[in-house]
Amino acid sequence: MSHKLIDRARQRLAMESGPRSNPWGGRLSVALVYPNTYHHAMSNLGFLSVYQQLNAREDTLCERFFLPDSEDLEEHRRTGFRLFSLESQRPLNDFDLIAFSISFENDYLNLPTIFELGGLPLWRSERGEQSPLVLAGGVCAFLNPEPLAEICDLFAIGEAEVLLDPLLQVLNGDAVSRDELLEQLAGIEGIYVPAFYEPHYVAGRLDGYQVQPPARPRVTRQWLADYDSVTLRGELQTRDTEFGDLSLVEVSRGCSRGCRFCAAGFLFLPPREHALESLQEACSAGLRTRQRVGLVGAAVSDYPQLTQLQQVIGAQGGESSLASLRIDSLNVEEVDALQQAGHRSVALAPEAGSQRLRDLINKGLDEQQILEAIQMLAAGGILNLKLYFLIGLPTEEDADLDALLELVEKARAIWLEEGRKLGRLGTLHLSVNPFVPKPFTPLQWAAMASEKRLKQRLRKLQSAVRRLPNVEISSESLRGSVLQALLSRGDRRVGRILPGLAAGQSLKAACRETGIDLGDELCRERDEQEVFPWEVIDSGVNRDYLRREYQQAHAGRLTPRCSPGCRRCGVCG
């Protein structure tokens, strides 16, 4: 036992407010695991929502597990003390179901550590009849579950509000063996049980799956049709997190824009929004515990009554916070609301510097719109501006990077001119990150630029930006982006590299050891009819539609936003 670790857990619990886990006894027990630290987990509204939904049921109790901080990890290993739940300090083995909530592929690297500290075998084939079932949910689970298919017994493909009830009915049922339970689970719409799907390879490439009954040929993603029936607010709160001063409220789900690189935009179709009255109630409840409300969603700026909602928050003495703004939906009233709420920094996402590449990704923006939005923010008193750009997009040339730098020069000129008028100069920050071709997007057929090429692109931008006062540039790790691409696009063989990577092995060495050709997996344009590992899932978006969008991208043609009554992609049909 480690009193140091237990005291730390109890201190964290004491700092929390909001709903608590149900008591033990006569309930299905769920260990909800976020494969990163407490600080990251408690910033994740999806993780908080599942915890709240599970403990709102009388037949279930849910307690939380996290990757230990570095200091705590050292203590676990020094003492041999098993990973334990925050609420009751029970080990993973005490629970009926271990449910991972996974939002980021690079968190896969933490799974071997969590299983090791939990005293459980990493591979599902090595876990016995009495071991808890292991489930994965969250964005990564229904983007591409295959890299974890030899680790997890089952995956929740879709949104928790739809999946939890049928899942828990089976888990609370009368199955007499693990095999019988998995058979029943495989019969649920939206539950993927990989043991019933045997991948078939031809010349080293995936050719399809041999599916055993009662599993369906493809697992259909489940989504909440009556979106306004639930209002998602982070009721469990703590100051010990990135958003500790915010009460998080989900405004909308999905996005109508159709940006061809964006997984979230396609994965959460159709776009849905809450009624203003529902959001007013949720924000008012949030303001009883925090002064600021964080408005969450893939397209918050597209919410038609955003200004009214911000005014309601302001009228109650509160402030609103938005993660980023849509350039073409920005208006003076919204900028005034941001300024009055005390925002010193705002983020915009042009994504590409040239019109050609913005059209390729279906951004639907021109340079004038971008510069007008920057002018509006600068004149409105916003001190710092962050601009998001992608490098390594399909067909990218040197001229596209030159166009990006020209756009930054124009943006900087506006920012400095308006700053001088106001008597203060802020900072223009460029966040430049590699394009990763993600599953279920039109660009899923595209090749990713090599790490060498990305490095050359980034160095060119860094060299140019160094000469510009009041401009900064940052980027994600290029190696981290390559790893993210492999983990988001790979088949179930890719999961075998995780123990080596977790132990400090390089990605190239891990791939070489497991027979994975990194260049073939990532830097090759895929054939039109190639079978993708993630197509064991039916996302609802027709493959033919995605392929047409890929062709539209290369032709530089724009596709209009989806709108009520739209049937073109197949989700609403």
C-alpha positions as CSV (number, residue, x, y, z in Angstrom):
1,M,0.0,0.0,0.0
2,S,1.1,3.6,-0.6
3,H,-0.4,6.2,1.7
4,K,1.1,8.9,-0.5
5,L,-1.0,7.8,-3.5
6,I,-4.2,7.3,-1.5
7,D,-3.8,10.7,0.1
8,R,-3.3,12.3,-3.3
9,A,-6.5,10.7,-4.6
10,R,-8.5,11.8,-1.6
11,Q,-7.2,15.4,-1.9
12,R,-8.4,15.4,-5.5
13,L,-11.8,14.1,-4.6
14,A,-12.1,16.8,-1.9
15,M,-11.5,19.5,-4.5
16,E,-14.3,18.2,-6.7
17,S,-17.9,19.3,-6.7
18,G,-20.9,17.8,-8.5
19,P,-22.3,14.3,-8.9
20,R,-20.7,11.3,-7.1
21,S,-20.5,7.6,-8.0
22,N,-23.2,5.3,-6.8
23,P,-22.4,3.0,-3.7
24,W,-21.3,-0.6,-4.2
25,G,-23.6,-3.5,-3.8
26,G,-26.1,-5.0,-6.2
27,R,-24.9,-2.9,-9.2
28,L,-22.9,-3.5,-12.3
29,S,-19.5,-1.9,-11.6
30,V,-17.8,0.1,-14.4
31,A,-14.2,1.3,-14.3
32,L,-14.1,4.4,-16.5
33,V,-10.5,4.9,-17.7
34,Y,-9.1,7.9,-19.4
35,P,-5.7,6.9,-20.8
36,N,-4.0,10.1,-19.8
37,T,-3.6,12.1,-16.6
38,Y,-6.3,13.5,-14.4
39,H,-5.6,17.0,-15.6
40,H,-6.3,16.0,-19.2
41,A,-9.3,13.8,-18.4
42,M,-11.2,16.3,-16.4
43,S,-11.0,18.7,-19.3
44,N,-12.9,16.2,-21.5
45,L,-16.6,16.8,-21.7
46,G,-17.3,13.4,-23.3
47,F,-15.5,11.6,-20.4
48,L,-17.4,13.6,-17.8
49,S,-20.7,13.0,-19.6
50,V,-20.3,9.2,-19.6
51,Y,-19.5,9.3,-15.9
52,Q,-22.6,11.3,-15.2
53,Q,-24.8,9.1,-17.4
54,L,-23.6,5.9,-15.7
55,N,-24.1,7.1,-12.2
56,A,-27.5,8.5,-13.0
57,R,-28.7,4.8,-13.3
58,E,-29.8,2.8,-10.4
59,D,-28.3,-0.5,-11.8
60,T,-24.8,0.8,-12.3
61,L,-21.9,2.4,-10.5
62,C,-19.0,4.1,-12.2
63,E,-15.6,5.0,-10.8
64,R,-12.7,6.7,-12.6
65,F,-9.1,5.7,-13.4
66,F,-6.3,7.8,-14.9
67,L,-2.8,7.4,-16.1
68,P,-0.7,8.4,-13.0
69,D,1.3,11.7,-13.2
70,S,5.0,11.1,-13.5
71,E,5.6,11.4,-9.8
72,D,2.8,9.0,-8.9
73,L,3.9,6.6,-11.6
74,E,7.3,6.4,-10.0
75,E,5.6,5.7,-6.6
76,H,3.4,3.0,-8.1
77,R,6.5,1.2,-9.5
78,R,8.6,1.7,-6.4
79,T,5.9,0.3,-4.1
80,G,4.3,-2.2,-6.5
81,F,0.9,-0.7,-5.6
82,R,-1.8,-1.4,-8.2
83,L,-3.6,1.2,-10.1
84,F,-6.8,2.1,-8.2
85,S,-10.0,4.1,-8.7
86,L,-10.2,7.6,-7.5
87,E,-13.5,7.1,-5.6
88,S,-13.0,4.0,-3.5
89,Q,-9.4,3.1,-4.2
90,R,-10.4,-0.3,-5.6
91,P,-8.2,-2.1,-8.3
92,L,-9.3,-2.7,-11.9
93,N,-9.9,-6.4,-11.3
94,D,-12.7,-5.5,-8.9
95,F,-14.9,-4.1,-11.7
96,D,-17.2,-6.0,-14.1
97,L,-16.4,-3.7,-17.0
98,I,-13.3,-1.6,-17.8
99,A,-14.4,1.2,-20.2
100,F,-11.8,3.3,-21.9
101,S,-12.8,6.7,-23.1
102,I,-10.3,7.6,-25.9
103,S,-10.2,10.8,-27.8
104,F,-6.6,10.9,-29.1
105,E,-4.7,8.2,-30.9
106,N,-1.4,9.0,-29.3
107,D,-2.9,8.1,-25.9
108,Y,-2.8,4.5,-27.1
109,L,0.8,4.5,-26.0
110,N,-0.4,4.8,-22.4
111,L,-2.4,1.6,-22.5
112,P,0.4,-0.9,-21.8
113,T,1.3,1.1,-18.7
114,I,-2.3,1.1,-17.5
115,F,-2.7,-2.6,-18.0
116,E,0.7,-3.3,-16.3
117,L,-0.2,-1.2,-13.3
118,G,-3.7,-2.8,-13.2
119,G,-2.2,-6.3,-13.2
120,L,-4.1,-7.3,-16.3
121,P,-2.7,-8.8,-19.6
122,L,-2.7,-6.3,-22.4
123,W,-4.0,-8.8,-25.1
124,R,-7.6,-10.0,-24.9
125,S,-6.5,-13.5,-25.9
126,E,-4.5,-13.8,-22.6
127,R,-7.3,-12.6,-20.3
128,G,-9.4,-15.4,-18.7
129,E,-13.1,-16.1,-17.9
130,Q,-13.0,-14.1,-14.7
131,S,-11.3,-11.0,-16.0
132,P,-13.3,-7.9,-16.5
133,L,-14.5,-7.2,-20.1
134,V,-12.6,-4.3,-21.7
135,L,-14.5,-1.8,-23.8
136,A,-13.3,1.2,-25.7
137,G,-15.5,4.2,-26.6
138,G,-15.0,7.8,-27.6
139,V,-14.0,9.3,-30.9
140,C,-11.1,6.9,-31.6
141,A,-13.3,3.9,-31.1
142,F,-15.6,4.8,-34.0
143,L,-13.0,6.5,-36.2
144,N,-10.9,3.2,-36.5
145,P,-11.0,0.6,-33.7
146,E,-8.7,-1.9,-35.5
147,P,-5.4,-0.9,-33.9
148,L,-6.9,-1.8,-30.5
149,A,-8.8,-4.9,-31.7
150,E,-6.4,-7.4,-30.1
151,I,-6.6,-5.4,-26.8
152,C,-10.3,-4.6,-26.3
153,D,-13.1,-7.2,-26.1
154,L,-15.7,-4.7,-27.5
155,F,-16.1,-1.2,-28.9
156,A,-18.9,1.3,-28.6
157,I,-19.4,2.6,-32.1
158,G,-21.3,5.9,-31.7
159,E,-22.8,8.2,-29.1
160,A,-23.2,7.1,-25.5
161,E,-26.7,8.4,-25.1
162,V,-27.9,5.8,-27.6
163,L,-25.6,2.9,-26.8
164,L,-25.5,2.8,-23.0
165,D,-29.0,1.4,-22.3
166,P,-28.9,-1.7,-24.6
167,L,-25.3,-2.3,-23.6
168,L,-26.0,-2.3,-19.9
169,Q,-29.2,-4.3,-20.3
170,V,-27.1,-7.2,-21.7
171,L,-24.3,-6.7,-19.1
172,N,-26.9,-6.9,-16.4
173,G,-28.5,-9.9,-18.0
174,D,-28.3,-13.7,-17.4
175,A,-25.4,-14.7,-19.7
176,V,-23.7,-17.7,-18.1
177,S,-20.3,-17.5,-19.7
178,R,-17.9,-14.9,-21.3
179,D,-18.5,-16.4,-24.8
180,E,-22.3,-16.2,-24.4
181,L,-22.0,-12.6,-23.2
182,L,-19.9,-11.6,-26.1
183,E,-22.4,-13.2,-28.5
184,Q,-25.2,-11.2,-27.0
185,L,-23.2,-8.0,-27.1
186,A,-22.3,-8.7,-30.8
187,G,-26.0,-8.6,-31.5
188,I,-26.5,-5.0,-30.3
189,E,-26.5,-2.3,-33.0
190,G,-23.4,-0.2,-32.6
191,I,-21.4,-2.7,-30.6
192,Y,-18.3,-4.1,-32.3
193,V,-16.9,-7.4,-30.9
194,P,-13.6,-8.0,-32.9
195,A,-13.4,-11.7,-31.9
196,F,-16.2,-12.3,-34.5
197,Y,-14.3,-10.5,-37.3
198,E,-11.2,-12.3,-38.7
199,P,-9.2,-10.0,-41.1
200,H,-8.1,-11.5,-44.4
201,Y,-4.9,-10.3,-46.1
202,V,-3.7,-10.6,-49.7
203,A,0.0,-9.8,-50.4
204,G,0.3,-8.2,-47.0
205,R,-2.7,-5.9,-47.4
206,L,-6.1,-6.1,-45.9
207,D,-8.7,-7.7,-48.2
208,G,-11.7,-7.9,-46.0
209,Y,-13.1,-9.7,-42.9
210,Q,-14.6,-13.1,-42.4
211,V,-17.6,-12.4,-40.1
212,Q,-19.0,-15.0,-37.7
213,P,-22.7,-14.9,-36.6
214,P,-24.3,-13.3,-34.7
215,A,-22.1,-10.3,-35.7
216,R,-23.3,-8.2,-38.6
217,P,-21.2,-7.6,-41.7
218,R,-20.6,-4.0,-40.7
219,V,-21.2,-2.2,-37.4
220,T,-23.5,0.8,-37.8
221,R,-22.5,4.0,-36.0
222,Q,-25.3,5.1,-33.6
223,W,-26.2,8.7,-33.2
224,L,-28.7,10.6,-31.1
225,A,-31.6,11.7,-33.3
226,D,-33.5,13.6,-30.6
227,Y,-30.5,15.8,-29.7
228,D,-32.5,18.3,-27.8
229,S,-33.8,15.6,-25.4
230,V,-30.5,15.9,-23.5
231,T,-28.4,18.9,-22.6
232,L,-24.8,18.1,-22.0
233,R,-23.2,20.1,-19.2
234,G,-20.1,19.2,-17.2
235,E,-21.6,18.9,-13.8
236,L,-18.5,17.3,-12.2
237,Q,-16.0,20.1,-11.7
238,T,-12.5,20.7,-10.3
239,R,-10.0,23.6,-10.4
240,D,-7.3,21.1,-11.1
241,T,-7.7,21.0,-14.8
242,E,-7.1,23.2,-17.9
243,F,-10.7,24.4,-17.9
244,G,-11.1,24.6,-14.2
245,D,-12.5,28.0,-14.3
246,L,-15.2,27.1,-16.9
247,S,-18.5,25.4,-16.7
248,L,-18.6,23.4,-20.0
249,V,-21.9,23.3,-22.0
250,E,-22.3,21.6,-25.4
251,V,-24.0,23.9,-27.9
252,S,-24.1,21.6,-30.9
253,R,-22.8,18.3,-32.3
254,G,-21.5,17.7,-35.8
255,C,-20.8,20.3,-38.5
256,S,-22.4,21.3,-41.7
257,R,-19.3,22.8,-43.4
258,G,-17.9,19.6,-45.0
259,C,-14.2,20.5,-44.7
260,R,-12.7,17.5,-46.5
261,F,-9.8,16.9,-44.0
262,C,-11.9,17.1,-40.8
263,A,-12.8,13.8,-39.2
264,A,-15.0,15.4,-36.5
265,G,-17.0,17.1,-39.3
266,F,-17.9,13.8,-40.9
267,L,-17.9,11.5,-38.0
268,F,-20.6,13.4,-36.0
269,L,-23.0,14.0,-38.9
270,P,-25.7,15.0,-39.1
271,P,-25.2,18.5,-37.6
272,R,-27.5,19.1,-34.6
273,E,-28.1,22.1,-32.3
274,H,-29.8,22.7,-29.0
275,A,-32.8,25.0,-28.6
276,L,-31.8,28.4,-27.1
277,E,-34.1,27.8,-24.1
278,S,-32.3,24.5,-23.3
279,L,-28.9,26.2,-23.5
280,Q,-30.0,29.2,-21.4
281,E,-31.1,26.8,-18.6
282,A,-27.8,24.8,-18.9
283,C,-25.7,28.0,-18.8
284,S,-27.6,29.4,-15.9
285,A,-27.0,26.2,-14.0
286,G,-23.3,26.4,-14.9
287,L,-23.0,30.0,-13.7
288,R,-24.1,28.9,-10.2
289,T,-20.7,27.2,-9.8
290,R,-18.4,29.1,-12.2
291,Q,-18.3,32.7,-13.5
292,R,-17.4,31.6,-17.0
293,V,-19.2,29.2,-19.4
294,G,-17.2,27.3,-22.0
295,L,-19.4,26.8,-25.1
296,V,-18.4,23.5,-26.7
297,G,-19.0,22.1,-30.2
298,A,-17.4,21.5,-33.6
299,A,-19.2,24.6,-35.0
300,V,-20.1,26.8,-32.1
301,S,-19.8,30.0,-34.2
302,D,-22.4,28.6,-36.6
303,Y,-25.0,28.5,-33.8
304,P,-27.6,31.0,-35.2
305,Q,-28.5,32.4,-31.7
306,L,-25.0,32.6,-30.4
307,T,-25.1,36.4,-29.7
308,Q,-28.4,36.0,-27.8
309,L,-26.9,33.2,-25.7
310,Q,-23.8,35.3,-24.9
311,Q,-26.1,38.2,-23.9
312,V,-28.0,35.9,-21.6
313,I,-24.8,34.8,-20.0
314,G,-23.6,38.4,-19.7
315,A,-26.9,39.6,-18.2
316,Q,-26.3,37.1,-15.3
317,G,-22.9,38.6,-14.6
318,G,-21.1,35.7,-16.4
319,E,-18.6,35.4,-19.3
320,S,-18.6,33.1,-22.3
321,S,-15.6,31.3,-23.8
322,L,-15.4,29.8,-27.3
323,A,-12.6,27.5,-28.4
324,S,-12.3,29.0,-31.9
325,L,-14.4,31.2,-34.3
326,R,-15.6,30.7,-37.8
327,I,-14.1,33.4,-40.0
328,D,-17.2,33.9,-42.3
329,S,-19.7,33.9,-39.4
330,L,-17.9,36.5,-37.3
331,N,-19.7,39.8,-36.8
332,V,-19.2,43.0,-34.9
333,E,-21.7,42.1,-32.2
334,E,-19.8,38.8,-31.5
335,V,-16.5,40.6,-31.3
336,D,-18.0,43.1,-28.8
337,A,-19.3,40.2,-26.7
338,L,-15.8,38.6,-26.7
339,Q,-14.2,41.9,-25.7
340,Q,-16.7,42.5,-22.9
341,A,-16.1,38.9,-21.7
342,G,-12.5,39.7,-21.2
343,H,-11.0,37.7,-24.1
344,R,-7.4,38.7,-24.8
345,S,-6.8,35.9,-27.3
346,V,-8.9,34.4,-30.1
347,A,-8.2,31.6,-32.7
348,L,-9.2,31.5,-36.4
349,A,-8.5,28.7,-38.8
350,P,-7.7,29.7,-42.4
351,E,-6.0,26.2,-42.7
352,A,-4.2,27.1,-46.0
353,G,-2.6,30.2,-47.4
354,S,-3.5,29.8,-51.1
355,Q,-7.0,29.9,-52.5
356,R,-6.2,26.7,-54.4
357,L,-5.6,24.7,-51.3
358,R,-8.5,26.3,-49.4
359,D,-10.8,25.2,-52.3
360,L,-9.2,21.7,-52.3
361,I,-10.2,21.2,-48.6
362,N,-13.6,22.9,-49.2
363,K,-12.9,25.6,-46.7
364,G,-15.2,28.0,-48.4
365,L,-13.2,31.1,-47.6
366,D,-11.3,33.7,-49.6
367,E,-8.5,36.0,-48.6
368,Q,-10.8,39.0,-48.3
369,Q,-13.0,37.2,-45.7
370,I,-10.0,36.2,-43.7
371,L,-8.5,39.7,-43.6
372,E,-11.9,41.3,-42.8
373,A,-12.3,39.0,-39.8
374,I,-8.8,39.8,-38.6
375,Q,-9.5,43.5,-39.0
376,M,-12.8,43.1,-37.1
377,L,-11.0,41.4,-34.2
378,A,-8.1,43.8,-34.1
379,A,-10.3,46.9,-34.2
380,G,-12.5,45.3,-31.5
381,G,-9.7,45.3,-29.0
382,I,-8.7,41.6,-29.0
383,L,-5.0,41.6,-28.1
384,N,-3.6,38.3,-29.5
385,L,-4.6,36.2,-32.5
386,K,-3.9,32.6,-33.2
387,L,-4.1,31.3,-36.8
388,Y,-4.3,27.6,-37.6
389,F,-2.6,26.3,-40.8
390,L,-2.0,22.8,-42.3
391,I,1.1,21.8,-44.1
392,G,1.5,18.7,-46.3
393,L,-1.9,18.9,-47.9
394,P,-2.4,16.9,-51.1
395,T,-0.8,18.7,-54.2
396,E,0.9,21.3,-51.9
397,E,3.7,23.2,-53.7
398,D,6.2,25.9,-52.7
399,A,3.9,28.5,-54.2
400,D,1.3,27.5,-51.6
401,L,3.7,28.1,-48.7
402,D,4.6,31.5,-50.3
403,A,0.9,32.3,-50.3
404,L,0.7,31.4,-46.6
405,L,3.5,33.7,-45.8
406,E,2.0,36.5,-47.9
407,L,-1.3,36.1,-46.0
408,V,0.5,36.3,-42.7
409,E,2.3,39.5,-43.7
410,K,-1.1,41.1,-44.6
411,A,-2.6,39.9,-41.3
412,R,0.4,41.2,-39.4
413,A,0.1,44.7,-41.1
414,I,-3.6,44.9,-40.1
415,W,-2.9,43.7,-36.5
416,L,-0.1,46.3,-36.0
417,E,-2.0,49.1,-37.5
418,E,-5.1,48.5,-35.3
419,G,-2.8,47.9,-32.3
420,R,-1.1,51.2,-32.7
421,K,-4.5,53.0,-32.8
422,L,-5.4,51.3,-29.5
423,G,-2.0,52.0,-28.0
424,R,-0.9,48.4,-27.6
425,L,0.7,45.7,-29.7
426,G,-0.3,42.1,-29.3
427,T,1.0,38.9,-30.8
428,L,0.1,37.0,-33.9
429,H,0.7,33.3,-33.3
430,L,0.8,30.7,-36.1
431,S,-0.1,27.1,-35.2
432,V,1.2,25.1,-38.1
433,N,0.6,21.3,-38.1
434,P,0.9,18.4,-40.5
435,F,-2.1,17.2,-42.5
436,V,-3.1,13.7,-41.4
437,P,-5.5,11.9,-43.8
438,K,-8.2,10.6,-41.4
439,P,-10.7,7.8,-41.8
440,F,-14.2,8.5,-43.1
441,T,-13.2,11.8,-44.7
442,P,-12.9,12.5,-48.5
443,L,-9.1,12.7,-48.1
444,Q,-8.9,9.2,-46.6
445,W,-7.4,8.1,-50.0
446,A,-4.7,10.8,-49.9
447,A,-1.0,10.2,-49.1
448,M,0.5,11.8,-46.1
449,A,3.7,13.9,-46.8
450,S,6.8,12.2,-45.5
451,E,8.4,13.4,-42.3
452,K,11.4,14.6,-44.3
453,R,9.2,16.7,-46.5
454,L,7.2,18.1,-43.6
455,K,10.4,19.1,-41.9
456,Q,11.5,21.0,-44.9
457,R,8.2,22.8,-45.1
458,L,8.2,23.7,-41.5
459,R,11.8,25.0,-41.6
460,K,10.9,27.3,-44.5
461,L,8.0,28.8,-42.5
462,Q,10.0,29.1,-39.3
463,S,12.9,30.8,-41.1
464,A,10.5,33.4,-42.6
465,V,8.5,34.0,-39.4
466,R,11.7,34.7,-37.4
467,R,12.1,37.9,-39.4
468,L,8.6,39.2,-38.4
469,P,8.4,41.0,-35.1
470,N,5.3,40.2,-33.0
471,V,4.8,36.9,-34.9
472,E,5.4,33.5,-33.3
473,I,5.1,30.0,-34.8
474,S,4.6,26.6,-33.2
475,S,4.0,23.1,-34.4
476,E,3.1,19.7,-33.1
477,S,5.8,17.1,-33.0
478,L,6.3,15.9,-36.6
479,R,7.1,12.4,-35.3
480,G,4.0,12.6,-33.1
481,S,1.9,13.4,-36.2
482,V,3.4,10.4,-38.1
483,L,2.5,8.2,-35.2
484,Q,-1.0,9.6,-35.0
485,A,-1.4,8.9,-38.7
486,L,-0.4,5.3,-38.3
487,L,-2.6,4.7,-35.3
488,S,-5.6,6.3,-36.9
489,R,-5.2,4.5,-40.3
490,G,-3.6,1.1,-39.4
491,D,-5.2,-2.3,-39.2
492,R,-5.1,-4.5,-36.1
493,R,-1.5,-5.5,-36.7
494,V,-0.5,-1.9,-35.7
495,G,-1.5,-2.5,-32.1
496,R,1.5,-4.9,-31.7
497,I,3.9,-1.9,-31.8
498,L,2.4,-0.4,-28.6
499,P,4.4,-2.3,-26.0
500,G,7.7,-1.4,-27.7
501,L,6.8,2.3,-28.1
502,A,5.6,2.5,-24.5
503,A,9.0,1.1,-23.4
504,G,10.8,3.8,-25.4
505,Q,11.4,2.0,-28.7
506,S,11.5,4.3,-31.8
507,L,8.6,4.1,-34.2
508,K,10.8,2.9,-37.1
509,A,12.3,0.2,-35.0
510,A,8.9,-1.0,-33.7
511,C,7.5,-1.1,-37.2
512,R,10.5,-2.9,-38.5
513,E,10.2,-5.5,-35.7
514,T,6.6,-6.1,-36.4
515,G,6.9,-6.1,-40.2
516,I,5.0,-2.8,-40.9
517,D,6.1,-0.8,-43.9
518,L,5.6,2.8,-42.6
519,G,6.0,4.4,-46.0
520,D,3.5,2.0,-47.6
521,E,1.0,2.6,-44.8
522,L,1.1,6.4,-44.8
523,C,2.9,7.9,-47.9
524,R,1.0,6.1,-50.6
525,E,-2.2,7.3,-52.3
526,R,-4.8,4.6,-51.9
527,D,-6.5,2.9,-54.8
528,E,-10.2,3.7,-55.3
529,Q,-11.4,0.2,-54.4
530,E,-8.9,-0.5,-51.6
531,V,-10.4,-1.9,-48.4
532,F,-9.8,0.3,-45.4
533,P,-9.5,-1.3,-41.9
534,W,-12.1,1.1,-40.5
535,E,-14.7,0.0,-43.0
536,V,-15.7,-2.7,-40.5
537,I,-17.8,0.3,-39.4
538,D,-20.6,1.9,-41.3
539,S,-20.4,5.6,-40.4
540,G,-23.5,6.4,-42.3
541,V,-21.7,8.4,-44.9
542,N,-21.7,6.7,-48.3
543,R,-18.3,5.7,-49.6
544,D,-19.3,6.8,-53.1
545,Y,-20.1,10.3,-51.7
546,L,-16.7,10.5,-50.0
547,R,-15.0,9.4,-53.3
548,R,-16.8,12.0,-55.3
549,E,-15.7,14.6,-52.7
550,Y,-12.1,13.4,-53.2
551,Q,-12.4,14.0,-56.9
552,Q,-14.0,17.4,-56.3
553,A,-11.1,18.3,-54.1
554,H,-8.6,17.6,-56.9
555,A,-10.7,19.5,-59.3
556,G,-10.8,22.5,-56.9
557,R,-14.6,22.5,-56.8
558,L,-16.5,23.6,-53.7
559,T,-19.4,21.7,-52.2
560,P,-22.1,23.7,-50.4
561,R,-22.9,23.2,-46.7
562,C,-25.4,20.5,-45.8
563,S,-28.8,21.9,-44.8
564,P,-32.1,20.6,-43.4
565,G,-33.6,18.0,-45.8
566,C,-30.2,17.3,-47.4
567,R,-29.8,13.6,-48.4
568,R,-26.6,13.6,-50.4
569,C,-24.1,11.8,-48.1
570,G,-26.5,9.2,-46.8
571,V,-26.6,9.8,-43.1
572,C,-30.0,11.3,-43.0
573,G,-31.4,8.9,-45.6
